Amino acid sequence: MTRVLSGIAPSGDFTLGNYLGALKHWVTFQDDNDAFYCVVDLHALTNEIDPQVLRRNSLDAAINLLAVGLDPRRSTVFVQSHVPEHTRLTWLLECTATVGELSRMTQFKEKSEGHETVRAGLFTYPVLMAADILLYAAEAVPVGDDQRQHLELARTLAVRFNNRYGETFTVPDAAIPGAAARVMDLQHPERKMSKSVDSPLGTIGLLDSPEEITRKIRKAVTDTDGEVRYDRVAKPGLANLLDLLAAATDGTPQEVAKGYTRYGDLKKDVAEALNELLRPVRERRAELERDLSYVGSVLAEGASRAHGVAKLTYARAADAVGLLPPS
Ligand code: TRP
């Protein structure tokens, strides 16, 4: 079985974009892979976040992972900070990475631009991500397009470390899901649907009510030529709706476009399909909220399984660089 690892930041309510772009594929991956999925709470500290909110968001994220269908019997679901080797390996990898290569990370440039003070953790963020991946000898890493460069860095660090100190790490590959990898904002279809931009009408939450979903789809921006066809460049709003319908019904956007002559009919069906898709998630979420001790036990078990793997990799890496073993 292929070892798969991915992580998601505990950034408050998950969006439909998180679900169709990532989580839906995580659920599929668990069928025939040995999958590790973590809530990356340490990564969240690179931004200003209230401690209470971070704690609540981390639990919330874990509940959502279970609600969308991750099965703790088949996947290891855990919280990053519960496994201390993530930070320990980060140090060894910070001494492998160079300031030059971290300065070239586009996400760092974007997020630090125009800010007077920038946390050092924002700069080393991709190294922590590399540690997440390398600790578990992950072969396949499902990530969105925006994380491709970070994954490339993880590969570079693995190779450099292995060359310098001997075979220690598995060199990971990206596993970028093809279909519906990018769900766009319903009001600004040229940008990605994201919780972090303020666009309440453009963003569908994983836990939105059917009424909210229907309203947001009805108000989604389209165009004035009135023709239903799939054209990402000329008709980005409509293309996004077709992508959503395709993702929700496992079709292709070109296929699902057939048979529609009016935007209103398409929107009605998109809303219905999304409601169908998200209803079981909402229901399972409500059940889990009533059984938080179950969620806690899943995370404890996940942390213990993850730790079992991580401590072996870390011990090998520490030995390779010449740290004196404690006993
Ligand atoms: N940086 C990733 C993101 O913003 C989240 C992440 C952290 C991650 N660690 C990871 C993804 C390890 C894949 C593997 O989406």
py3Dmol code that shows the C-alpha trace and the ligand (Angstrom):
import py3Dmol

protein = """\
ATOM      1  CA  MET A   1       0.000   0.000   0.000  1.00  0.00           C
ATOM      2  CA  THR A   2       1.145   3.507  -0.778  1.00  0.00           C
ATOM      3  CA  ARG A   3       1.785   5.750   2.191  1.00  0.00           C
ATOM      4  CA  VAL A   4      -0.231   8.939   1.801  1.00  0.00           C
ATOM      5  CA  LEU A   5      -0.039  12.012   4.010  1.00  0.00           C
ATOM      6  CA  SER A   6      -1.800  15.327   3.915  1.00  0.00           C
ATOM      7  CA  GLY A   7      -2.552  18.166   6.276  1.00  0.00           C
ATOM      8  CA  ILE A   8      -5.196  20.829   6.636  1.00  0.00           C
ATOM      9  CA  ALA A   9      -5.007  24.027   8.635  1.00  0.00           C
ATOM     10  CA  PRO A  10      -7.593  24.558  11.381  1.00  0.00           C
ATOM     11  CA  SER A  11      -8.835  27.774   9.802  1.00  0.00           C
ATOM     12  CA  GLY A  12     -12.406  27.890  11.052  1.00  0.00           C
ATOM     13  CA  ASP A  13     -15.289  26.671   8.967  1.00  0.00           C
ATOM     14  CA  PHE A  14     -14.272  24.558   6.024  1.00  0.00           C
ATOM     15  CA  THR A  15     -15.590  25.535   2.627  1.00  0.00           C
ATOM     16  CA  LEU A  16     -17.002  23.630  -0.288  1.00  0.00           C
ATOM     17  CA  GLY A  17     -13.632  24.378  -1.885  1.00  0.00           C
ATOM     18  CA  ASN A  18     -11.822  22.447   0.853  1.00  0.00           C
ATOM     19  CA  TYR A  19     -14.241  19.597   0.383  1.00  0.00           C
ATOM     20  CA  LEU A  20     -14.259  19.232  -3.399  1.00  0.00           C
ATOM     21  CA  GLY A  21     -10.640  20.281  -3.840  1.00  0.00           C
ATOM     22  CA  ALA A  22      -9.118  18.144  -1.115  1.00  0.00           C
ATOM     23  CA  LEU A  23     -11.186  16.278   1.457  1.00  0.00           C
ATOM     24  CA  LYS A  24     -13.288  14.335  -1.018  1.00  0.00           C
ATOM     25  CA  HIS A  25     -10.058  12.957  -2.481  1.00  0.00           C
ATOM     26  CA  TRP A  26      -8.673  12.184   0.974  1.00  0.00           C
ATOM     27  CA  VAL A  27     -11.732  10.005   1.557  1.00  0.00           C
ATOM     28  CA  THR A  28     -11.120   8.151  -1.709  1.00  0.00           C
ATOM     29  CA  PHE A  29      -7.428   7.693  -0.970  1.00  0.00           C
ATOM     30  CA  GLN A  30      -8.139   5.782   2.214  1.00  0.00           C
ATOM     31  CA  ASP A  31      -9.633   2.882   0.238  1.00  0.00           C
ATOM     32  CA  ASP A  32      -6.365   1.465  -0.991  1.00  0.00           C
ATOM     33  CA  ASN A  33      -3.629   3.479   0.668  1.00  0.00           C
ATOM     34  CA  ASP A  34      -2.113   3.711   4.102  1.00  0.00           C
ATOM     35  CA  ALA A  35      -3.231   7.260   4.781  1.00  0.00           C
ATOM     36  CA  PHE A  36      -2.202   9.749   7.474  1.00  0.00           C
ATOM     37  CA  TYR A  37      -4.175  12.976   7.772  1.00  0.00           C
ATOM     38  CA  CYS A  38      -3.325  15.718  10.200  1.00  0.00           C
ATOM     39  CA  VAL A  39      -4.801  18.940  11.461  1.00  0.00           C
ATOM     40  CA  VAL A  40      -1.818  21.271  11.259  1.00  0.00           C
ATOM     41  CA  ASP A  41      -2.335  23.411  14.335  1.00  0.00           C
ATOM     42  CA  LEU A  42       1.347  24.413  14.516  1.00  0.00           C
ATOM     43  CA  HIS A  43       1.078  25.929  11.071  1.00  0.00           C
ATOM     44  CA  ALA A  44      -1.841  28.052  12.268  1.00  0.00           C
ATOM     45  CA  LEU A  45       0.478  29.838  14.709  1.00  0.00           C
ATOM     46  CA  THR A  46       2.247  31.559  11.827  1.00  0.00           C
ATOM     47  CA  ASN A  47      -0.728  33.951  11.787  1.00  0.00           C
ATOM     48  CA  GLU A  48      -2.224  35.922  14.608  1.00  0.00           C
ATOM     49  CA  ILE A  49      -4.851  33.681  16.168  1.00  0.00           C
ATOM     50  CA  ASP A  50      -6.639  33.821  19.493  1.00  0.00           C
ATOM     51  CA  PRO A  51      -5.698  30.799  21.655  1.00  0.00           C
ATOM     52  CA  GLN A  52      -9.334  29.933  22.397  1.00  0.00           C
ATOM     53  CA  VAL A  53     -10.162  30.128  18.728  1.00  0.00           C
ATOM     54  CA  LEU A  54      -7.212  27.955  17.746  1.00  0.00           C
ATOM     55  CA  ARG A  55      -8.234  25.295  20.244  1.00  0.00           C
ATOM     56  CA  ARG A  56     -11.821  25.320  19.071  1.00  0.00           C
ATOM     57  CA  ASN A  57     -10.859  25.361  15.385  1.00  0.00           C
ATOM     58  CA  SER A  58      -8.538  22.398  15.808  1.00  0.00           C
ATOM     59  CA  LEU A  59     -11.256  20.276  17.357  1.00  0.00           C
ATOM     60  CA  ASP A  60     -13.681  21.559  14.758  1.00  0.00           C
ATOM     61  CA  ALA A  61     -11.362  20.590  11.937  1.00  0.00           C
ATOM     62  CA  ALA A  62     -10.974  17.096  13.348  1.00  0.00           C
ATOM     63  CA  ILE A  63     -14.750  16.729  13.603  1.00  0.00           C
ATOM     64  CA  ASN A  64     -15.099  17.849   9.993  1.00  0.00           C
ATOM     65  CA  LEU A  65     -12.543  15.314   8.820  1.00  0.00           C
ATOM     66  CA  LEU A  66     -14.628  12.564  10.369  1.00  0.00           C
ATOM     67  CA  ALA A  67     -17.885  14.115   9.138  1.00  0.00           C
ATOM     68  CA  VAL A  68     -16.771  14.072   5.499  1.00  0.00           C
ATOM     69  CA  GLY A  69     -16.048  10.382   5.791  1.00  0.00           C
ATOM     70  CA  LEU A  70     -12.508   9.744   6.975  1.00  0.00           C
ATOM     71  CA  ASP A  71     -12.668   6.403   8.689  1.00  0.00           C
ATOM     72  CA  PRO A  72     -10.334   6.061  11.684  1.00  0.00           C
ATOM     73  CA  ARG A  73     -10.142   2.306  11.142  1.00  0.00           C
ATOM     74  CA  ARG A  74      -8.552   2.872   7.744  1.00  0.00           C
ATOM     75  CA  SER A  75      -6.858   6.250   8.130  1.00  0.00           C
ATOM     76  CA  THR A  76      -4.734   7.726  10.865  1.00  0.00           C
ATOM     77  CA  VAL A  77      -6.349  11.030  11.813  1.00  0.00           C
ATOM     78  CA  PHE A  78      -4.361  13.182  14.227  1.00  0.00           C
ATOM     79  CA  VAL A  79      -3.378  16.637  15.394  1.00  0.00           C
ATOM     80  CA  GLN A  80       0.116  17.771  14.391  1.00  0.00           C
ATOM     81  CA  SER A  81       1.149  19.156  17.801  1.00  0.00           C
ATOM     82  CA  HIS A  82       0.287  15.829  19.481  1.00  0.00           C
ATOM     83  CA  VAL A  83       3.334  14.299  17.822  1.00  0.00           C
ATOM     84  CA  PRO A  84       6.427  16.160  19.093  1.00  0.00           C
ATOM     85  CA  GLU A  85       8.670  14.833  16.312  1.00  0.00           C
ATOM     86  CA  HIS A  86       7.164  17.350  13.877  1.00  0.00           C
ATOM     87  CA  THR A  87       8.962  20.218  15.593  1.00  0.00           C
ATOM     88  CA  ARG A  88      12.054  18.165  16.327  1.00  0.00           C
ATOM     89  CA  LEU A  89      12.530  17.137  12.713  1.00  0.00           C
ATOM     90  CA  THR A  90      11.786  20.696  11.604  1.00  0.00           C
ATOM     91  CA  TRP A  91      15.008  21.812  13.278  1.00  0.00           C
ATOM     92  CA  LEU A  92      17.093  19.228  11.473  1.00  0.00           C
ATOM     93  CA  LEU A  93      15.491  20.285   8.205  1.00  0.00           C
ATOM     94  CA  GLU A  94      15.962  23.995   8.935  1.00  0.00           C
ATOM     95  CA  CYS A  95      19.639  23.147   9.087  1.00  0.00           C
ATOM     96  CA  THR A  96      19.256  21.490   5.680  1.00  0.00           C
ATOM     97  CA  ALA A  97      17.275  24.244   3.929  1.00  0.00           C
ATOM     98  CA  THR A  98      18.842  27.549   2.922  1.00  0.00           C
ATOM     99  CA  VAL A  99      17.592  31.075   3.508  1.00  0.00           C
ATOM    100  CA  GLY A 100      17.771  31.619  -0.244  1.00  0.00           C
ATOM    101  CA  GLU A 101      15.380  28.826  -1.097  1.00  0.00           C
ATOM    102  CA  LEU A 102      12.894  29.770   1.607  1.00  0.00           C
ATOM    103  CA  SER A 103      12.975  33.371   0.344  1.00  0.00           C
ATOM    104  CA  ARG A 104      11.840  32.128  -3.056  1.00  0.00           C
ATOM    105  CA  MET A 105       8.614  30.570  -1.760  1.00  0.00           C
ATOM    106  CA  THR A 106       5.757  32.438  -3.449  1.00  0.00           C
ATOM    107  CA  GLN A 107       3.354  31.904  -0.561  1.00  0.00           C
ATOM    108  CA  PHE A 108       5.849  33.505   1.836  1.00  0.00           C
ATOM    109  CA  LYS A 109       6.334  36.433  -0.515  1.00  0.00           C
ATOM    110  CA  GLU A 110       2.588  36.930  -0.862  1.00  0.00           C
ATOM    111  CA  LYS A 111       1.817  36.605   2.823  1.00  0.00           C
ATOM    112  CA  SER A 112       4.677  38.768   4.041  1.00  0.00           C
ATOM    113  CA  GLU A 113       4.398  41.505   1.432  1.00  0.00           C
ATOM    114  CA  GLY A 114       3.474  44.861   2.891  1.00  0.00           C
ATOM    115  CA  HIS A 115       3.715  43.699   6.512  1.00  0.00           C
ATOM    116  CA  GLU A 116       6.048  45.523   8.814  1.00  0.00           C
ATOM    117  CA  THR A 117       6.697  42.549  11.038  1.00  0.00           C
ATOM    118  CA  VAL A 118       6.729  39.006   9.776  1.00  0.00           C
ATOM    119  CA  ARG A 119       6.928  35.997  12.070  1.00  0.00           C
ATOM    120  CA  ALA A 120       9.980  33.830  11.581  1.00  0.00           C
ATOM    121  CA  GLY A 121       7.581  30.882  11.605  1.00  0.00           C
ATOM    122  CA  LEU A 122       5.938  32.169   8.438  1.00  0.00           C
ATOM    123  CA  PHE A 123       9.345  32.018   6.801  1.00  0.00           C
ATOM    124  CA  THR A 124      10.081  28.466   7.970  1.00  0.00           C
ATOM    125  CA  TYR A 125       6.496  27.254   7.449  1.00  0.00           C
ATOM    126  CA  PRO A 126       7.443  25.126   4.410  1.00  0.00           C
ATOM    127  CA  VAL A 127      10.127  23.345   6.449  1.00  0.00           C
ATOM    128  CA  LEU A 128       7.555  22.309   9.048  1.00  0.00           C
ATOM    129  CA  MET A 129       5.427  21.047   6.183  1.00  0.00           C
ATOM    130  CA  ALA A 130       8.390  19.075   4.857  1.00  0.00           C
ATOM    131  CA  ALA A 131       8.806  17.512   8.307  1.00  0.00           C
ATOM    132  CA  ASP A 132       5.105  16.527   8.304  1.00  0.00           C
ATOM    133  CA  ILE A 133       5.650  14.687   5.061  1.00  0.00           C
ATOM    134  CA  LEU A 134       9.085  13.126   5.592  1.00  0.00           C
ATOM    135  CA  LEU A 135       8.365  11.802   9.081  1.00  0.00           C
ATOM    136  CA  TYR A 136       5.826   9.390   7.655  1.00  0.00           C
ATOM    137  CA  ALA A 137       7.845   8.394   4.601  1.00  0.00           C
ATOM    138  CA  ALA A 138       4.895   9.585   2.551  1.00  0.00           C
ATOM    139  CA  GLU A 139       5.109   8.576  -1.102  1.00  0.00           C
ATOM    140  CA  ALA A 140       2.047  10.489  -2.261  1.00  0.00           C
ATOM    141  CA  VAL A 141       0.965  13.850  -0.922  1.00  0.00           C
ATOM    142  CA  PRO A 142      -2.444  15.122  -2.007  1.00  0.00           C
ATOM    143  CA  VAL A 143      -2.122  18.910  -2.211  1.00  0.00           C
ATOM    144  CA  GLY A 144      -3.681  21.751  -4.123  1.00  0.00           C
ATOM    145  CA  ASP A 145      -1.822  23.574  -6.837  1.00  0.00           C
ATOM    146  CA  ASP A 146      -0.840  26.352  -4.430  1.00  0.00           C
ATOM    147  CA  GLN A 147       1.207  23.881  -2.375  1.00  0.00           C
ATOM    148  CA  ARG A 148       3.177  22.450  -5.277  1.00  0.00           C
ATOM    149  CA  GLN A 149       6.222  24.602  -4.557  1.00  0.00           C
ATOM    150  CA  HIS A 150       6.243  23.568  -0.893  1.00  0.00           C
ATOM    151  CA  LEU A 151       6.109  19.942  -1.898  1.00  0.00           C
ATOM    152  CA  GLU A 152       8.962  20.483  -4.307  1.00  0.00           C
ATOM    153  CA  LEU A 153      10.972  21.892  -1.391  1.00  0.00           C
ATOM    154  CA  ALA A 154      10.203  18.790   0.694  1.00  0.00           C
ATOM    155  CA  ARG A 155      11.599  16.679  -2.143  1.00  0.00           C
ATOM    156  CA  THR A 156      14.701  18.832  -2.417  1.00  0.00           C
ATOM    157  CA  LEU A 157      15.351  18.645   1.332  1.00  0.00           C
ATOM    158  CA  ALA A 158      14.878  14.869   1.381  1.00  0.00           C
ATOM    159  CA  VAL A 159      17.341  14.392  -1.457  1.00  0.00           C
ATOM    160  CA  ARG A 160      19.896  16.804   0.020  1.00  0.00           C
ATOM    161  CA  PHE A 161      19.694  15.191   3.460  1.00  0.00           C
ATOM    162  CA  ASN A 162      20.038  11.702   1.977  1.00  0.00           C
ATOM    163  CA  ASN A 163      23.064  12.752  -0.066  1.00  0.00           C
ATOM    164  CA  ARG A 164      24.729  14.387   2.896  1.00  0.00           C
ATOM    165  CA  TYR A 165      23.978  11.827   5.616  1.00  0.00           C
ATOM    166  CA  GLY A 166      22.934   8.623   3.866  1.00  0.00           C
ATOM    167  CA  GLU A 167      19.530   7.216   2.852  1.00  0.00           C
ATOM    168  CA  THR A 168      17.095   8.443   5.499  1.00  0.00           C
ATOM    169  CA  PHE A 169      13.982   9.869   3.871  1.00  0.00           C
ATOM    170  CA  THR A 170      11.564   8.687   1.210  1.00  0.00           C
ATOM    171  CA  VAL A 171      11.297  11.288  -1.553  1.00  0.00           C
ATOM    172  CA  PRO A 172       7.584  12.190  -1.817  1.00  0.00           C
ATOM    173  CA  ASP A 173       5.499  12.821  -4.922  1.00  0.00           C
ATOM    174  CA  ALA A 174       2.593  15.206  -5.296  1.00  0.00           C
ATOM    175  CA  ALA A 175      -0.822  13.706  -5.875  1.00  0.00           C
ATOM    176  CA  ILE A 176      -2.757  16.609  -7.312  1.00  0.00           C
ATOM    177  CA  PRO A 177      -6.338  15.594  -7.977  1.00  0.00           C
ATOM    178  CA  GLY A 178      -7.328  16.510 -11.516  1.00  0.00           C
ATOM    179  CA  ALA A 179     -11.076  17.059 -11.353  1.00  0.00           C
ATOM    180  CA  ALA A 180     -12.435  20.116  -9.558  1.00  0.00           C
ATOM    181  CA  ALA A 181      -9.135  20.819  -7.855  1.00  0.00           C
ATOM    182  CA  ARG A 182     -10.098  24.466  -7.871  1.00  0.00           C
ATOM    183  CA  VAL A 183     -13.460  25.703  -6.734  1.00  0.00           C
ATOM    184  CA  MET A 184     -13.735  29.411  -7.445  1.00  0.00           C
ATOM    185  CA  ASP A 185     -15.442  32.174  -5.491  1.00  0.00           C
ATOM    186  CA  LEU A 186     -19.077  32.517  -6.576  1.00  0.00           C
ATOM    187  CA  GLN A 187     -18.884  36.312  -6.675  1.00  0.00           C
ATOM    188  CA  HIS A 188     -15.314  36.604  -7.976  1.00  0.00           C
ATOM    189  CA  PRO A 189     -14.878  33.527 -10.165  1.00  0.00           C
ATOM    190  CA  GLU A 190     -11.317  34.534 -11.046  1.00  0.00           C
ATOM    191  CA  ARG A 191     -10.123  33.730  -7.523  1.00  0.00           C
ATOM    192  CA  LYS A 192     -10.173  30.602  -5.425  1.00  0.00           C
ATOM    193  CA  MET A 193     -13.028  30.032  -2.970  1.00  0.00           C
ATOM    194  CA  SER A 194     -11.405  30.591   0.371  1.00  0.00           C
ATOM    195  CA  LYS A 195     -12.380  31.117   3.952  1.00  0.00           C
ATOM    196  CA  SER A 196      -9.590  33.641   4.335  1.00  0.00           C
ATOM    197  CA  VAL A 197     -11.045  36.251   1.987  1.00  0.00           C
ATOM    198  CA  ASP A 198     -14.089  38.147   3.053  1.00  0.00           C
ATOM    199  CA  SER A 199     -16.702  37.088   0.539  1.00  0.00           C
ATOM    200  CA  PRO A 200     -19.709  35.707   2.407  1.00  0.00           C
ATOM    201  CA  LEU A 201     -21.835  35.356  -0.725  1.00  0.00           C
ATOM    202  CA  GLY A 202     -18.979  33.892  -2.736  1.00  0.00           C
ATOM    203  CA  THR A 203     -18.087  31.162  -0.276  1.00  0.00           C
ATOM    204  CA  ILE A 204     -20.132  28.074   0.549  1.00  0.00           C
ATOM    205  CA  GLY A 205     -19.408  26.609   3.966  1.00  0.00           C
ATOM    206  CA  LEU A 206     -19.288  22.876   4.489  1.00  0.00           C
ATOM    207  CA  LEU A 207     -22.048  23.275   7.062  1.00  0.00           C
ATOM    208  CA  ASP A 208     -24.224  25.878   5.316  1.00  0.00           C
ATOM    209  CA  SER A 209     -27.957  25.207   5.464  1.00  0.00           C
ATOM    210  CA  PRO A 210     -29.782  24.166   2.278  1.00  0.00           C
ATOM    211  CA  GLU A 211     -31.399  27.631   2.200  1.00  0.00           C
ATOM    212  CA  GLU A 212     -28.036  29.390   2.350  1.00  0.00           C
ATOM    213  CA  ILE A 213     -26.608  27.206  -0.380  1.00  0.00           C
ATOM    214  CA  THR A 214     -29.593  27.775  -2.633  1.00  0.00           C
ATOM    215  CA  ARG A 215     -29.426  31.529  -2.088  1.00  0.00           C
ATOM    216  CA  LYS A 216     -25.688  31.760  -2.788  1.00  0.00           C
ATOM    217  CA  ILE A 217     -25.947  29.702  -5.965  1.00  0.00           C
ATOM    218  CA  ARG A 218     -28.899  31.781  -7.137  1.00  0.00           C
ATOM    219  CA  LYS A 219     -26.835  34.946  -6.658  1.00  0.00           C
ATOM    220  CA  ALA A 220     -23.679  33.522  -8.212  1.00  0.00           C
ATOM    221  CA  VAL A 221     -22.138  35.774 -10.841  1.00  0.00           C
ATOM    222  CA  THR A 222     -22.530  34.585 -14.442  1.00  0.00           C
ATOM    223  CA  ASP A 223     -22.477  36.616 -17.666  1.00  0.00           C
ATOM    224  CA  THR A 224     -24.913  38.139 -20.101  1.00  0.00           C
ATOM    225  CA  ASP A 225     -24.519  36.066 -23.247  1.00  0.00           C
ATOM    226  CA  GLY A 226     -27.077  33.575 -21.948  1.00  0.00           C
ATOM    227  CA  GLU A 227     -25.531  30.487 -23.480  1.00  0.00           C
ATOM    228  CA  VAL A 228     -24.775  27.429 -21.317  1.00  0.00           C
ATOM    229  CA  ARG A 229     -21.378  26.099 -22.368  1.00  0.00           C
ATOM    230  CA  TYR A 230     -18.119  25.374 -20.585  1.00  0.00           C
ATOM    231  CA  ASP A 231     -15.528  28.089 -21.148  1.00  0.00           C
ATOM    232  CA  ARG A 232     -13.251  28.851 -18.211  1.00  0.00           C
ATOM    233  CA  VAL A 233     -11.743  31.932 -19.838  1.00  0.00           C
ATOM    234  CA  ALA A 234     -14.706  33.651 -21.458  1.00  0.00           C
ATOM    235  CA  LYS A 235     -17.340  32.488 -18.950  1.00  0.00           C
ATOM    236  CA  PRO A 236     -15.595  31.886 -15.607  1.00  0.00           C
ATOM    237  CA  GLY A 237     -18.703  32.180 -13.419  1.00  0.00           C
ATOM    238  CA  LEU A 238     -20.730  29.738 -15.456  1.00  0.00           C
ATOM    239  CA  ALA A 239     -17.761  27.398 -15.788  1.00  0.00           C
ATOM    240  CA  ASN A 240     -17.459  27.331 -12.010  1.00  0.00           C
ATOM    241  CA  LEU A 241     -21.129  26.334 -11.683  1.00  0.00           C
ATOM    242  CA  LEU A 242     -20.633  23.580 -14.253  1.00  0.00           C
ATOM    243  CA  ASP A 243     -17.519  22.397 -12.428  1.00  0.00           C
ATOM    244  CA  LEU A 244     -19.507  22.242  -9.196  1.00  0.00           C
ATOM    245  CA  LEU A 245     -22.314  20.274 -10.791  1.00  0.00           C
ATOM    246  CA  ALA A 246     -19.790  17.940 -12.399  1.00  0.00           C
ATOM    247  CA  ALA A 247     -17.940  17.390  -9.118  1.00  0.00           C
ATOM    248  CA  ALA A 248     -21.166  16.780  -7.219  1.00  0.00           C
ATOM    249  CA  THR A 249     -22.483  14.283  -9.780  1.00  0.00           C
ATOM    250  CA  ASP A 250     -19.168  12.724 -10.845  1.00  0.00           C
ATOM    251  CA  GLY A 251     -19.532  13.890 -14.440  1.00  0.00           C
ATOM    252  CA  THR A 252     -17.503  16.217 -16.624  1.00  0.00           C
ATOM    253  CA  PRO A 253     -18.428  19.902 -16.945  1.00  0.00           C
ATOM    254  CA  GLN A 254     -18.865  19.561 -20.716  1.00  0.00           C
ATOM    255  CA  GLU A 255     -21.271  16.663 -20.231  1.00  0.00           C
ATOM    256  CA  VAL A 256     -23.360  18.302 -17.547  1.00  0.00           C
ATOM    257  CA  ALA A 257     -23.652  21.503 -19.628  1.00  0.00           C
ATOM    258  CA  LYS A 258     -25.680  19.638 -22.225  1.00  0.00           C
ATOM    259  CA  GLY A 259     -29.410  19.935 -21.872  1.00  0.00           C
ATOM    260  CA  TYR A 260     -29.431  23.394 -20.297  1.00  0.00           C
ATOM    261  CA  THR A 261     -30.618  26.439 -22.135  1.00  0.00           C
ATOM    262  CA  ARG A 262     -31.192  28.706 -19.150  1.00  0.00           C
ATOM    263  CA  TYR A 263     -28.889  29.766 -16.336  1.00  0.00           C
ATOM    264  CA  GLY A 264     -31.773  29.614 -13.846  1.00  0.00           C
ATOM    265  CA  ASP A 265     -32.397  25.910 -14.472  1.00  0.00           C
ATOM    266  CA  LEU A 266     -28.715  25.140 -14.157  1.00  0.00           C
ATOM    267  CA  LYS A 267     -28.460  27.054 -10.890  1.00  0.00           C
ATOM    268  CA  LYS A 268     -31.451  25.217  -9.471  1.00  0.00           C
ATOM    269  CA  ASP A 269     -29.821  21.863 -10.230  1.00  0.00           C
ATOM    270  CA  VAL A 270     -26.425  22.948  -8.907  1.00  0.00           C
ATOM    271  CA  ALA A 271     -28.013  23.985  -5.601  1.00  0.00           C
ATOM    272  CA  GLU A 272     -29.922  20.704  -5.380  1.00  0.00           C
ATOM    273  CA  ALA A 273     -26.845  18.612  -6.172  1.00  0.00           C
ATOM    274  CA  LEU A 274     -24.758  20.450  -3.570  1.00  0.00           C
ATOM    275  CA  ASN A 275     -27.449  20.015  -0.951  1.00  0.00           C
ATOM    276  CA  GLU A 276     -27.610  16.318  -1.733  1.00  0.00           C
ATOM    277  CA  LEU A 277     -23.821  16.117  -1.456  1.00  0.00           C
ATOM    278  CA  LEU A 278     -23.498  17.996   1.825  1.00  0.00           C
ATOM    279  CA  ARG A 279     -26.553  16.703   3.678  1.00  0.00           C
ATOM    280  CA  PRO A 280     -24.843  13.518   4.967  1.00  0.00           C
ATOM    281  CA  VAL A 281     -21.829  15.608   6.048  1.00  0.00           C
ATOM    282  CA  ARG A 282     -24.067  17.917   8.086  1.00  0.00           C
ATOM    283  CA  GLU A 283     -25.892  14.983   9.631  1.00  0.00           C
ATOM    284  CA  ARG A 284     -22.731  13.170  10.603  1.00  0.00           C
ATOM    285  CA  ARG A 285     -21.294  16.397  11.975  1.00  0.00           C
ATOM    286  CA  ALA A 286     -24.332  16.799  14.259  1.00  0.00           C
ATOM    287  CA  GLU A 287     -23.908  13.228  15.521  1.00  0.00           C
ATOM    288  CA  LEU A 288     -20.222  13.745  16.247  1.00  0.00           C
ATOM    289  CA  GLU A 289     -20.907  16.949  18.150  1.00  0.00           C
ATOM    290  CA  ARG A 290     -23.066  14.931  20.493  1.00  0.00           C
ATOM    291  CA  ASP A 291     -20.209  12.479  21.045  1.00  0.00           C
ATOM    292  CA  LEU A 292     -17.063  14.517  21.603  1.00  0.00           C
ATOM    293  CA  SER A 293     -15.521  11.796  23.732  1.00  0.00           C
ATOM    294  CA  TYR A 294     -15.535   9.590  20.630  1.00  0.00           C
ATOM    295  CA  VAL A 295     -13.744  12.328  18.665  1.00  0.00           C
ATOM    296  CA  GLY A 296     -11.216  12.632  21.504  1.00  0.00           C
ATOM    297  CA  SER A 297     -10.553   8.911  21.452  1.00  0.00           C
ATOM    298  CA  VAL A 298     -10.054   8.927  17.678  1.00  0.00           C
ATOM    299  CA  LEU A 299      -7.467  11.696  18.027  1.00  0.00           C
ATOM    300  CA  ALA A 300      -5.692   9.934  20.888  1.00  0.00           C
ATOM    301  CA  GLU A 301      -5.487   6.716  18.912  1.00  0.00           C
ATOM    302  CA  GLY A 302      -4.379   8.646  15.812  1.00  0.00           C
ATOM    303  CA  ALA A 303      -1.642  10.448  17.740  1.00  0.00           C
ATOM    304  CA  SER A 304      -0.373   7.209  19.159  1.00  0.00           C
ATOM    305  CA  ARG A 305      -0.232   5.511  15.747  1.00  0.00           C
ATOM    306  CA  ALA A 306       1.392   8.552  14.160  1.00  0.00           C
ATOM    307  CA  HIS A 307       3.903   8.823  16.977  1.00  0.00           C
ATOM    308  CA  GLY A 308       4.856   5.177  16.520  1.00  0.00           C
ATOM    309  CA  VAL A 309       5.925   5.928  12.945  1.00  0.00           C
ATOM    310  CA  ALA A 310       7.344   9.422  13.509  1.00  0.00           C
ATOM    311  CA  LYS A 311       9.647   8.509  16.351  1.00  0.00           C
ATOM    312  CA  LEU A 312      11.427   5.868  14.267  1.00  0.00           C
ATOM    313  CA  THR A 313      12.064   8.271  11.389  1.00  0.00           C
ATOM    314  CA  TYR A 314      13.197  10.999  13.742  1.00  0.00           C
ATOM    315  CA  ALA A 315      15.571   8.663  15.574  1.00  0.00           C
ATOM    316  CA  ARG A 316      17.153   7.657  12.254  1.00  0.00           C
ATOM    317  CA  ALA A 317      17.538  11.280  11.156  1.00  0.00           C
ATOM    318  CA  ALA A 318      18.986  12.372  14.527  1.00  0.00           C
ATOM    319  CA  ASP A 319      21.451   9.511  14.417  1.00  0.00           C
ATOM    320  CA  ALA A 320      22.383  10.307  10.819  1.00  0.00           C
ATOM    321  CA  VAL A 321      23.374  13.905  11.618  1.00  0.00           C
ATOM    322  CA  GLY A 322      25.369  12.779  14.654  1.00  0.00           C
ATOM    323  CA  LEU A 323      23.226  13.723  17.643  1.00  0.00           C
ATOM    324  CA  LEU A 324      24.342  11.742  20.670  1.00  0.00           C
ATOM    325  CA  PRO A 325      21.627   9.231  21.580  1.00  0.00           C
ATOM    326  CA  PRO A 326      20.154   9.760  25.077  1.00  0.00           C
ATOM    327  CA  SER A 327      21.040   6.314  26.380  1.00  0.00           C
TER     328      SER A 327
END
"""
ligand_1 = """\
15
LIG
N 0.407 23.974 3.833
C -0.746 23.166 3.541
C -1.878 24.076 3.071
O -1.874 25.244 3.349
C -1.182 22.375 4.739
C -0.166 21.351 5.124
C 0.637 21.382 6.211
C 0.144 20.163 4.422
N 1.402 20.267 6.259
C 1.139 19.506 5.186
C -0.332 19.593 3.235
C 1.688 18.292 4.746
C 0.222 18.384 2.813
C 1.235 17.758 3.576
O -2.794 23.587 2.435
"""
view = py3Dmol.view(width=600, height=400)
view.addModel(protein, "pdb")
view.setStyle({"model": 0}, {"cartoon": {"style": "trace"}})
view.addModel(ligand_1, "xyz")
view.setStyle({"model": 1}, {"stick": {}})
view.zoomTo()
view.show()
